[in-house]
Amino acid sequence: MAANGELYSPLVSDALVILGAAGAVIPIFARFRITPVIGFILVGLLVGPAGLGRLVPSQPWLYHFTISDPAGLDLFAEFGIILLLFSIGLELSFGRLWQMRRQVFGLGSLELLGIGAAITGVLALVGHSLGGALALGLALALSSTALVLKITSTATPVGRAALAMLLFEDIALVPIIFLLGAMGPNAESGFSAIAGTIGLGFAVVAALLVGGRFVLPPLFAQAARTKSPELFLAASLLVVILASLATAAAGLSPIVGALIAGLLIAETEYHVEVEHITEPFKGLALGVFLITVGMSIDFAVVAQNIVAILVATVGVIALKAVVTGLMLRVMGARRGTAMETGILMSSPSETTLIVLTAATAAQLITPNTEQFWQIVTALGLTITPLLALAGRSLGRKLDGALPSAALPDEQVPRAIIVGFGRVGRLVADMLQAHGKPYVAVDSDTDLVTDGKHQGYAVTFGDAARGSALDRLGADKATAVILTMDEPVATQRLVRKLRGEYPELPIIVRARDTTHAAELYRAGASQAVPETLESSLQLSEAVLVDLGVPMGPVIASIHEKRDELRIKLMEEGGLKEKPSLRSSSLRERPA
């Protein structure tokens, strides 16, 4: 109870409003298959100081239905973005990130500099000073990491391109802020400060990368031994917060530390449990961030400048979509992928608000200009989910050959192949050769289009999101075969399928025996380690070619296979040894 005798303190009252909003918004919008992103922003509009908050002086009872301390939510909003970048790191790996280096520093730098130059030029022409136009150009060129990666999947061409550009923007945020500070009329520190911060930042990142590889495995192993979910959660949040504080202390953005923490944990065997246990906190904290976006929109200012705000919002979105789409086309992306990515990345970002604040502090723009573009940014963030839907629809129409209604007959029980790369296509060939009905689904429009042209029963869809497998008849499928080379996404999908369809046969492609054991624990019926089969066949060929008799070769390979079966049974929590069959050797009974 508050000291003044009121039932609720401001902190408790705001917490109740947020939790009540989450409990109402998520189910309602899920029922109508609308992203809750829009719902949270609308809640911010409603309960913020510019919404019902205006009526509190005349209607005191509304105090319990409004946010009384908007500034107090900023920390939780930032924490939501930190957890989002942490979860992205969990889905990546250092190998995949290294493969993306050309996209991140090639496509990402071109996108940011190209859009920044275009917006700067337009604003300079309409009367802004060159410094102010550059500050606004760089701010508005940024796109929303929090929303874009929430909407799209990094397994798709659109998601991969968006991730590369967003990663570069996050890396470039600190140099942008230092640049604006150096350009200000009262700047005392020049580019030497930027160089010092970058050097210190690299040292901190290197320390995190080296130290994390030695510290994290024993830390999480100890937490796992206690079998305490609370301790496991505490260890996860401790790693995220310490890494974020380390990069923030070095002058970098805290989200860089969160991303590194996710990448480090992704290299351990505990990444699936960490992702699962932190998911609810990420969703709630991200919801708080979206509520703060809604609260930043002042209806009075919007009403006074409605025409200018609409023109500015449409202009920024159109310019960013065109520039991003053209760059992707020049770099070889399909027309539909370029259009969808361009539209998805066209809104300003939550980090735009940070850069606008820095530009105002450097006296490059006035407070009134900052407020105007803050409203434009908030409106752009609000309509981002709608832009994503429009971009997806236009992209599919532009590509052609991907009609959403052309789904296979759901009445015929058939196998569902998830992923139509080289492995998925080979599985489809074998099923077709033996007269077994199937349908394949993939989120890569290039693979789907090529497959359709070659006569395969393949359709577009993201099996990891929404109800794609439900629409393809997973409830009566003869089997679901997962062929994707995405370990985290595969385990998550196996767990989801096993929970929804307890009797469904789930056959999964695994990277190795350790990954196969994790898939068995998640609920896979069969997990086939591709490195195991290729290694055994290679060993067979080498030994025979070296003159070892076939009999001893077969015996030794069966012995090694049985060792691996026992290991899989123990690590996967199975009641009996799984069947591991080579395509060239018949397995003897154990």
Protein Blocks (a to p, Z undefined) as FASTA:
>chain_A
ZZkopabdfklmmmmmmmmmmmmmmmmmmmnopafklmmmmmmmmmmmklmmmmmmmmmm
lmmmccfblmlmmmmmmmmmmmmmmmmmmmmcfklmmmmmmmmmmmmmmmmmmmmmmmmm
mmmmnopafklmmmmmmmmmpccfklmmmmmcckbmklmmmmmmmmmmmmmmmmmmmmmm
mmpmklcbdfklmmmmmmmmmmmmmmmmmmmmmmmmmmmmmmmmnopaklmmmmmmmmmm
mmmmmmmmnopafklmmmmmmmmmmmpmklmmmmmmmmmmmmmmmmmmmmmmmmmpcfkl
mmmmmmmmmmmmmmmmmmmmmmmmmmmmmnopafklmmmmmmmmmpccfklmmmmmmmmm
nopacfklmmmmmmmmmmmmmmmmmmmmmmmmmmmmmngoiafklcccfkbgcdddehja
fklmmmmmmmmmnopacddddfbfklmmmmmmnopacddddfkgcjllmmnopmmcfbdc
dfbfcfklmmmmmmmmmmmmmmlccddddfblmlmmmmmmnopabdcdfklmmmmmmmmm
mmmmnopafklmmmmmmmmmmmmmmmmmmmnopabdcddddfkbccddZZ
